[in-house]
Amino acid sequence: MSHLLSTKAVVNKPKSAHRQFASLRFWITSFLVLLAVGVLIRLGIWQLDRLEQRRAFNARVQAQLQQPTLVLDATTLQENLYGMEYRSVLVQGEYDFEHQVALRNQAYQNRWGVALLTPLKVAGSDLAIMVNRGWIPGEDFLSGNWSDFDQPGQVTVIGVIRRAQSKPDFGRRSDPIPSPADPPLRAWNLANIGAIAQQIPYPIVQDVYIQQTEGEGASAHLPVPATLELDLSEGPHLGYALQWFTFAAIVAIGYPILIRRRMRA
C-alpha cells in the first residue's frame, strides 16, 4: 500500500510542475524577465556608444589644441571654421556695440550674470564674427546700459573657436526667433548665431563664434573673459556599461536557477 502511495506521489509531481510552468503567470513573468534583460543590455550598448562619442570628441579637440594659432582674415574666414572648434585664433577688427546681445545665465565666482556677444567687423574683410567678450554682473545687465564695457576702436582679440548652438541642451529653453517686424532680441538663452545674425544688417559668420580668452581690454576688468575648461577624460561610460551588462547577466542566469529550484522543491 505504501509503495502505491509513493508511486502516485511521484507521478503527480511532474504533472503539478507542468501545470505550474504552463500557467499564464509563468509566461508573463518569463516575458518580463526577458524584457528586463533586453533593456539592461541596451543600456550597456548605449553607454558604449556614449564612450565612442566621448573618445571621438576628445580626439577632435586634442587635434585642434595642437594646431598653431589661426589668424582670421578675409581668406581664413572662408575656411571650415566649424570643424576647427577649440582651435586658438587671433583676429583684429572693430566692435559693433549697437548690435550687441547678452547670453543669459552665466556665472562667475558664484555670482549670476550674462556674457556679452558682440559682432566684430574683421579688419580687411566684409564679414563679421561674433565674439563672446566675457561676463558682466546681472545688475549691470538689468540696467540696460552696457556702454561701460565698450572697447572702441581697433582691437586685437585672442580666443578659441566655438560652435554655435541652435538646439538647447536637456532642461534648457530655446529662444523665440524674432521676425523682421519685431524689435531685436537683446538677451538670448543660447549662442544661436544663425538666429542672432537675422537681426544684424551685414554679413556675419553664422556657424561659429569666438570665445575670447585674452586680448585688449580682456584682463581683470569687466567683462571677464571666459576660462577654457575641458574634461578630456573618457568619463564613467565604460564602468556604467559593465554595470548594466553585469545586471543583465545576473537576471539571465538567476531566473533559470530560480525555476530549477522551484521544480525541485
C-alpha positions in Angstrom: 0.0 0.0 0.0 2.8 2.4 0.9 4.5 1.5 -2.4 1.4 2.5 -4.3 1.1 5.8 -2.5 4.8 6.6 -3.1 4.4 5.8 -6.8 1.3 8.0 -7.0 3.2 10.9 -5.4 6.0 10.6 -7.9 3.6 10.5 -10.8 1.6 13.6 -9.6 4.8 15.7 -9.0 5.7 16.3 -12.7 2.0 16.9 -13.5 1.9 19.6 -10.8 5.1 21.2 -12.1 3.8 21.1 -15.7 0.7 22.9 -14.7 2.7 25.5 -12.7 5.1 26.3 -15.6 2.4 26.2 -18.2 0.3 28.8 -16.4 -0.3 32.4 -17.6 1.6 33.8 -14.7 4.7 31.9 -15.5 4.7 33.1 -19.1 4.1 36.7 -18.1 6.9 36.5 -15.6 9.3 35.0 -18.2 8.4 37.7 -20.7 9.1 40.4 -18.2 12.4 38.8 -17.3 13.4 38.6 -21.0 12.3 42.2 -21.5 14.4 43.3 -18.5 17.5 41.5 -19.8 17.0 43.2 -23.2 16.6 46.6 -21.6 19.7 46.1 -19.5 21.8 45.0 -22.5 20.5 48.0 -24.5 21.6 50.4 -21.7 25.0 48.8 -21.8 25.3 49.3 -25.5 24.1 52.9 -25.1 26.9 53.6 -22.7 29.4 52.1 -25.1 28.0 54.4 -27.8 28.5 57.3 -25.4 32.0 56.2 -24.8 32.8 56.2 -28.5 31.3 59.6 -28.9 33.4 60.9 -26.0 36.6 59.4 -27.5 35.8 61.0 -30.9 35.2 64.4 -29.2 38.4 64.1 -27.2 40.4 63.2 -30.3 38.9 66.1 -32.3 39.6 68.6 -29.5 43.2 67.4 -28.9 43.9 67.7 -32.6 42.7 71.3 -32.6 44.6 72.2 -29.5 47.8 71.1 -31.1 47.3 73.3 -34.1 49.1 76.7 -34.3 47.1 79.9 -33.7 44.9 80.7 -36.7 44.9 84.4 -37.8 41.4 85.2 -39.0 41.3 87.4 -42.1 39.4 87.7 -45.3 40.9 84.4 -46.5 40.7 82.2 -43.4 37.2 83.3 -42.6 36.1 81.3 -45.7 37.6 78.1 -44.3 35.7 75.4 -42.5 35.8 77.0 -39.1 33.0 74.7 -37.8 35.4 71.8 -38.0 38.1 73.8 -36.1 36.3 74.1 -32.7 38.6 74.8 -29.8 41.5 75.9 -32.1 43.1 79.1 -30.9 42.6 82.2 -33.1 43.7 85.8 -33.3 41.7 88.4 -35.1 41.7 92.2 -35.4 38.8 94.4 -36.1 36.3 96.8 -34.6 33.3 96.0 -32.4 29.7 97.0 -33.3 28.1 97.6 -29.9 24.8 98.7 -31.5 24.0 95.0 -32.4 25.5 93.5 -29.2 23.4 90.9 -27.3 23.7 89.1 -24.0 23.9 85.4 -23.3 21.8 84.7 -20.2 22.6 82.5 -17.1 26.3 82.8 -16.9 28.1 82.5 -13.6 31.4 83.8 -12.3 32.7 83.2 -8.8 29.2 82.1 -7.7 27.7 85.4 -9.0 24.9 85.5 -11.6 25.4 87.5 -14.7 25.5 87.4 -18.5 28.1 87.1 -21.2 28.3 89.8 -23.9 28.2 88.6 -27.5 29.4 91.4 -29.8 29.9 91.5 -33.6 33.5 92.1 -34.6 33.9 93.6 -38.0 37.1 91.9 -39.1 39.8 94.1 -40.5 40.3 93.8 -44.3 37.1 91.8 -44.7 33.4 92.4 -45.4 32.5 89.7 -42.8 31.9 90.0 -39.1 32.2 87.3 -36.4 30.5 87.2 -33.0 32.8 87.4 -30.0 31.9 86.2 -26.5 33.8 89.0 -24.7 33.1 87.7 -21.3 31.0 88.0 -18.1 29.3 91.0 -16.6 27.2 91.1 -13.4 23.5 90.6 -13.5 22.7 94.0 -12.1 24.6 95.7 -14.9 22.8 93.6 -17.4 19.4 94.5 -15.9 20.3 98.2 -16.0 20.1 98.0 -19.8 23.2 100.3 -20.2 26.2 98.3 -21.2 28.3 101.2 -22.6 30.7 101.0 -19.6 32.0 97.8 -21.1 32.6 99.1 -24.6 36.1 98.8 -26.2 36.0 101.4 -29.0 38.4 101.5 -31.9 40.6 98.8 -33.4 41.1 95.8 -31.1 43.0 92.5 -31.1 41.2 89.5 -29.9 42.7 86.2 -28.8 40.4 83.3 -28.1 39.2 79.9 -29.3 36.6 78.9 -31.9 33.3 77.7 -30.5 30.4 76.1 -32.4 27.1 78.0 -32.4 24.2 76.3 -30.6 20.9 76.1 -32.4 19.2 73.5 -30.2 19.0 73.6 -26.4 20.5 71.0 -24.1 18.2 69.0 -21.9 16.4 71.2 -19.4 17.2 74.5 -21.2 14.9 76.8 -23.0 15.2 77.7 -26.7 14.8 81.3 -27.9 12.0 82.8 -29.9 13.3 83.8 -33.3 12.3 87.4 -33.9 10.8 88.3 -37.3 12.0 91.4 -39.3 9.0 93.3 -37.9 9.8 92.5 -34.3 12.3 94.6 -32.2 15.7 93.0 -31.9 16.1 90.4 -29.1 18.8 91.7 -26.7 19.1 88.7 -24.4 19.4 85.0 -25.6 19.5 81.7 -23.8 21.7 80.1 -26.5 24.5 81.3 -28.6 22.3 80.7 -31.7 24.5 82.8 -34.0 22.4 81.9 -37.1 19.3 83.4 -35.4 21.1 86.4 -34.0 22.5 87.2 -37.4 19.0 87.7 -38.7 18.8 91.0 -36.8 22.3 92.2 -38.0 22.2 94.2 -41.2 25.5 92.9 -42.7 27.1 89.5 -43.4 28.3 87.6 -40.3 29.8 84.1 -39.8 26.8 82.0 -38.6 28.1 78.6 -37.6 30.8 79.6 -35.1 31.8 82.4 -32.7 34.9 83.3 -30.8 35.2 82.8 -27.1 37.7 85.4 -26.0 40.3 84.3 -23.6 42.6 87.3 -23.7 43.2 90.5 -25.7 43.0 94.2 -25.5 40.6 95.1 -22.6 40.4 91.5 -21.5 42.1 91.5 -18.2 40.9 91.8 -14.6 38.4 94.4 -15.8 34.9 93.8 -16.9 33.9 91.9 -19.0 35.7 88.9 -17.5 36.9 86.6 -20.3 35.9 83.0 -20.1 38.4 80.4 -19.0 38.6 77.4 -21.2 37.9 74.3 -19.1 37.8 71.0 -20.9 37.4 67.5 -19.5 39.2 65.2 -21.9 38.8 62.0 -19.9 36.7 59.1 -21.0 34.2 59.6 -18.2 32.3 56.9 -16.4 30.7 55.3 -19.5 32.8 52.1 -19.6 32.1 51.5 -15.9 28.3 52.1 -16.4 28.3 49.7 -19.5 30.0 46.9 -17.4 27.5 47.6 -14.7 24.4 47.2 -17.0 25.9 44.1 -18.6 26.5 42.6 -15.2 22.9 43.2 -14.1 21.7 41.6 -17.4 23.9 38.5 -16.7 22.6 38.2 -13.1 19.0 38.3 -14.3 19.6 36.0 -17.3 21.4 33.4 -15.2 19.5 33.8 -11.9 16.0 33.3 -13.4 16.6 29.7 -14.8 18.3 28.8 -11.5 15.2 30.0 -9.6 12.9 28.0 -11.9 15.0 24.8 -11.3 14.9 25.3 -7.5 11.2 25.6 -7.6 10.8 22.5 -9.7 13.0 20.6 -7.2 11.1 21.9 -4.2 
